[in-house]
Amino acid sequence: MPFARRPLSPVRRRAAQALAVTGAAALLLTGCGSSGSSSSGSSTSASPAAEAAGGGKADAAGGKRTVKDATGKAVEVPAEPKRIVTLTQEDLDAVLALGVKPVGITNGQGLAEPPAYLKDKVQGIPVVGNLLQPVMDKVIAAKPDLILAGDMQDEQVLKQLREITPATLVTMAPTDDWKLAFRGIGNAVNKMEQANKVIGDYDAKAAKAGGELAKNKGAAVSIVRWNPTGPSWMEKKQFASGVALDMGLTRPAAQDKDGNAHSPALSLEKLNEIDGDWLFLSTLTDDGKTALKEVQSKPAYQELNAVKNNHAVTVDGSVWSTRGGPLAADVVIGDFSKALAGN
């Protein structure tokens, strides 16, 4: 199955709006909305659809809880899951941030191995396929009691997964942000209080790091993924952009657009759209790296203010171009701080 999930094209984004009404907020049921300890400032209450569902209740006799996944589907899950398989790096990022070690994982986005930023945390964990492309025999061998299926949209694959274990959850709707999806995963694994604390700690760290950027406080940062067909800048609600905003940074006027998708690939004639006080560039494939290297010698690229000021920074696309999670957010904060603090 192709990586249709990311980035969302403008057409797919519009088509996804109906699904977004439920979203991962449907995971935030009465069983997880009671924690008031988060210092994030984000609401932890359930969506109207989730409140109406009234799920999140435990069955003490069977050791089960009922939650809703990101599509609004009620799913019975173990009260204390022991064998979790994650099908995206966002799911993997989330459970690791909650102190849970899964029994099966997939490779990172655009990679033939787990993402490098999580490598030291996943040593010895079996890989059961590529991103959203599970090999069913390998999933079966992992003996999962809970499968976190990211933003899986292939109903045939979901059906096969649910035959392995009915406790299979779609954890992210097309327009959900990482914090919402993370809270939903926290609820699914019965660690909602801890999830709220992780987000509160992240918000505090982002604000602190943003306040230490000296003359670059509030700088306009251009966030771009270079594809084989050209560069695409990221909208304001895309993961890395959200981290920038949480740090008090801004986006260039041309990129100051709501949404969590990428722009269409730009031609050289429109390359000025990727300019800013600082330019953060990522790639996901070797073809993308080649395309970026080729354009860096061209006048249109060299005339960008960020390039002339030596403010163009290359970052890891397998982190910056994902849907995000707490551990990835920590990497992005570090990248911004390294580039901007004291410069």
HELIX and SHEET records of a PDB file:
HELIX    1   1 PRO A   10  ALA A   15  1                                   6    
HELIX    2   2 GLN A   17  ALA A   20  1                                   4    
HELIX    3   3 ALA A   24  LEU A   27  5                                   4    
HELIX    4   4 PRO A   48  ALA A   53  1                                   6    
HELIX    5   5 GLN A   89  ALA A   97  1                                   9    
HELIX    6   6 ALA A  116  LYS A  121  5                                   6    
HELIX    7   7 MET A  136  ALA A  142  1                                   7    
HELIX    8   8 GLU A  155  ILE A  164  1                                  10    
HELIX    9   9 TRP A  178  ALA A  188  1                                  11    
HELIX   10  10 MET A  192  GLY A  210  1                                  19    
HELIX   11  11 ALA A  214  ASN A  216  5                                   3    
HELIX   12  12 PHE A  239  ASP A  246  1                                   8    
HELIX   13  13 ALA A  253  GLN A  255  5                                   3    
HELIX   14  14 LEU A  268  ILE A  274  5                                   7    
HELIX   15  15 ASP A  286  VAL A  295  1                                  10    
HELIX   16  16 PRO A  299  GLN A  302  1                                   4    
HELIX   17  17 ASN A  305  LYS A  308  1                                   4    
HELIX   18  18 GLY A  317  TRP A  320  1                                   4    
HELIX   19  19 PRO A  326  LEU A  340  1                                  15    
SHEET    1   A 3 ALA A  58  ASP A  59  0                                        
SHEET    2   A 3 LYS A  64  LYS A  68 -1                                        
SHEET    3   A 3 ALA A  74  PRO A  78 -1                                        
SHEET    1   B 3 ILE A  84  THR A  86  0                                        
SHEET    2   B 3 LEU A 146  LEU A 148  1                                        
SHEET    3   B 3 THR A 168  LEU A 169  1                                        
SHEET    1   C 2 GLY A 129  ASN A 130  0                                        
SHEET    2   C 2 GLN A 133  PRO A 134 -1                                        
SHEET    1   D 4 GLY A 230  TRP A 233  0                                        
SHEET    2   D 4 VAL A 221  ASN A 227 -1                                        
SHEET    3   D 4 TRP A 278  SER A 282  1                                        
SHEET    4   D 4 ALA A 312  THR A 314  1                                        
END                                                                             
